[in-house]
Amino acid sequence: MTEDEIIKRLIEQNAGERPSPAPPEAVSGLEAVVGHPMPSLLRRIYLEVADGGFGRWGGALSLTEYRDEPPVLEAYLGWREGYGADYPTPVVPLLPWGCAIWSLVDFGTPDGRMWGWDPNGGCLRHSLFPEPFTLSERLTGWLDGREDFPQPPNLADCSE
């Protein structure tokens, strides 16, 4: 699906229930702190479609408001602080799944490579992991009704 097709489908989905688009300064403020530009598709969604409330069950974080979760910038700073020095700084939390599982998006990649967080598998060192798809692919799955949880890699050689 192209960016334009994803934007169109998101606009059509839950039209009366989603928040208004985010102000441009919220996008630029987040980008300044992260140190990377927001992937093009995500930027367009926040500026053209809605300030959060899209994606799986409408759960994407807002840039400006506290809803069920803190705004993206506050969540991002919390992740960086909580994870420690090894946190990949361009990786930004996007959407909680419940049970402490999250989808995150990599601002350091133009296509928005996806990351997952799942601390339920036992090894916290491997709880944050890159996923094999982009934001566009993840959104297409959500729009088509697929709700595949982030899947941690099988790490048979991990001593933890």
C-alpha positions as CSV (number, residue, x, y, z in Angstrom):
1,M,0.0,0.0,0.0
2,T,1.3,3.5,-0.8
3,E,1.5,6.3,1.7
4,D,-1.4,8.0,0.1
5,E,-3.5,4.8,0.3
6,I,-2.7,4.4,4.0
7,I,-3.5,8.0,4.7
8,K,-6.9,7.7,2.9
9,R,-7.8,4.5,4.7
10,L,-6.8,6.0,8.1
11,I,-8.9,9.1,7.3
12,E,-11.9,6.9,6.5
13,Q,-11.5,4.7,9.6
14,N,-13.2,6.0,12.7
15,A,-13.6,9.4,11.2
16,G,-15.8,10.9,14.0
17,E,-13.8,9.3,16.9
18,R,-10.2,10.3,16.3
19,P,-8.5,13.4,17.6
20,S,-7.6,16.3,15.3
21,P,-4.2,16.4,13.6
22,A,-1.2,17.4,15.7
23,P,0.3,20.9,15.4
24,P,3.5,21.1,13.4
25,E,5.5,22.3,16.4
26,A,4.7,19.1,18.3
27,V,6.3,17.1,15.4
28,S,9.3,19.3,15.2
29,G,9.8,19.3,19.0
30,L,9.8,15.6,19.1
31,E,12.2,15.4,16.2
32,A,14.6,17.8,17.9
33,V,14.8,15.7,21.1
34,V,15.1,12.4,19.2
35,G,17.7,13.9,16.9
36,H,16.2,12.4,13.8
37,P,13.3,13.3,11.5
38,M,10.1,11.5,11.9
39,P,9.6,8.9,9.1
40,S,7.6,10.5,6.3
41,L,4.5,8.3,6.7
42,L,4.3,8.9,10.4
43,R,4.8,12.6,10.0
44,R,1.9,12.7,7.5
45,I,-0.4,10.7,9.8
46,Y,0.2,13.0,12.8
47,L,-0.1,16.2,10.6
48,E,-2.9,15.1,8.2
49,V,-4.9,12.5,10.0
50,A,-4.8,12.5,13.8
51,D,-2.7,13.3,16.9
52,G,-2.6,9.7,18.0
53,G,-5.6,7.4,18.2
54,F,-4.7,5.4,15.0
55,G,-3.3,1.9,14.5
56,R,-4.3,-1.2,16.5
57,W,-7.5,-0.4,18.4
58,G,-6.8,3.3,17.9
59,G,-4.0,3.1,20.4
60,A,-1.2,5.1,18.9
61,L,0.2,7.7,21.4
62,S,-0.7,11.4,21.1
63,L,2.0,14.0,20.6
64,T,0.2,16.6,22.7
65,E,-2.2,15.0,25.2
66,Y,-2.3,12.6,28.0
67,R,-4.8,9.9,27.2
68,D,-4.4,6.3,28.5
69,E,-0.6,6.7,28.1
70,P,1.7,9.7,28.2
71,P,2.4,11.8,25.1
72,V,5.1,10.4,22.8
73,L,7.8,12.7,24.0
74,E,7.3,11.9,27.7
75,A,7.1,8.2,26.9
76,Y,10.2,8.4,24.8
77,L,12.2,10.1,27.5
78,G,11.0,7.5,30.0
79,W,12.1,4.7,27.8
80,R,15.5,6.2,27.3
81,E,16.0,6.8,31.0
82,G,14.6,3.4,32.1
83,Y,16.4,1.4,29.5
84,G,19.8,2.9,30.1
85,A,22.9,3.7,28.0
86,D,22.2,0.9,25.5
87,Y,18.9,2.3,24.4
88,P,18.9,2.9,20.6
89,T,18.0,6.7,20.7
90,P,16.2,6.9,17.4
91,V,13.6,4.2,18.5
92,V,10.4,5.9,19.7
93,P,7.4,4.3,21.4
94,L,4.3,4.4,19.3
95,L,1.6,2.0,20.5
96,P,1.0,-0.1,23.6
97,W,-0.5,-3.6,23.1
98,G,-1.2,-4.4,26.8
99,C,0.7,-6.8,29.0
100,A,3.8,-4.5,28.8
101,I,4.1,-5.2,25.1
102,W,4.8,-2.2,22.7
103,S,5.4,-1.3,19.1
104,L,8.1,1.3,18.5
105,V,9.2,3.0,15.4
106,D,12.8,3.9,14.3
107,F,13.2,7.5,13.4
108,G,16.7,6.7,12.2
109,T,15.3,5.0,9.1
110,P,13.4,6.8,6.4
111,D,10.8,4.0,6.1
112,G,10.3,3.8,9.9
113,R,11.5,0.3,10.7
114,M,9.5,-1.2,13.5
115,W,10.8,-2.5,16.8
116,G,9.0,-4.5,19.5
117,W,9.2,-4.7,23.3
118,D,8.1,-7.8,25.1
119,P,9.5,-8.3,28.6
120,N,7.4,-11.4,29.2
121,G,9.8,-13.8,27.6
122,G,12.2,-13.8,30.5
123,C,15.4,-12.1,29.2
124,L,15.1,-8.4,29.7
125,R,18.3,-7.8,27.7
126,H,16.5,-9.1,24.6
127,S,13.1,-7.6,25.3
128,L,13.7,-4.7,22.8
129,F,14.2,-6.0,19.3
130,P,14.0,-4.9,15.7
131,E,11.1,-6.4,13.7
132,P,11.3,-7.5,10.1
133,F,8.9,-4.8,8.7
134,T,8.3,-1.1,8.3
135,L,5.6,1.2,9.7
136,S,3.8,1.0,6.4
137,E,3.7,-2.8,6.6
138,R,2.6,-2.7,10.2
139,L,-0.2,-0.1,9.5
140,T,-1.3,-2.1,6.5
141,G,-1.7,-5.2,8.7
142,W,-3.7,-3.2,11.3
143,L,-5.9,-1.7,8.6
144,D,-6.5,-5.2,7.1
145,G,-7.4,-6.6,10.5
146,R,-4.2,-8.4,11.3
147,E,-3.1,-8.0,14.9
148,D,0.2,-9.8,15.0
149,F,1.9,-9.1,18.3
150,P,5.6,-8.1,18.2
151,Q,7.5,-11.4,18.2
152,P,10.8,-11.5,20.0
153,P,13.5,-13.4,18.2
154,N,14.3,-17.0,19.3
155,L,17.5,-16.7,21.2
156,A,18.5,-20.2,22.0
157,D,22.0,-19.2,22.7
158,C,21.1,-16.5,25.3
159,S,22.3,-17.5,28.8
160,E,19.6,-15.5,30.5
